[in-house]
Amino acid sequence: QVQLVESGGGVVQPGGTLRLSCVVSGFTVGSTIMRWYRQPPGKERELVAAISGPDGIIGYGDSVADRFTVSRDDITNTVYLQMSSLKPEDSATYYCNSQFGHWGQGTRVTVSS
């Protein structure tokens, strides 16, 4: 059974850091493209970062490219999103997604003073 379980969200002050995790079961993260999306309240979902399993290619959305880092651990079958220099506009529910079309339940990030 395929599951994507995100965690690590919370409330953080502007300028702070958070690390999100996406633990995957049912397939190996190294075999496909894994993505992080986010959806602010009342807005559309947007792509934040992607990491390709087979060739290791990484990409970021323009608004996060110099602040967020995506990575994966093939041993624990987990994908991470390290977020730094967080801004209020980063507040959103963050979702893990696979190229196969699977989604996690999301983890909420709130950046506020």
Buried (B, 14 or more C-beta within 10 A) or exposed (E): EEEBBBBBBEEBEEEBEBEBBBBBEEBEBBEBBBBBBBBBEEEEBEBBBBBBBEEEEEBBBEBBEEBBBBEBEEEEBBBBBBBBEBBEEBBBBBBBBBBEEBBBEBBEBBBEE
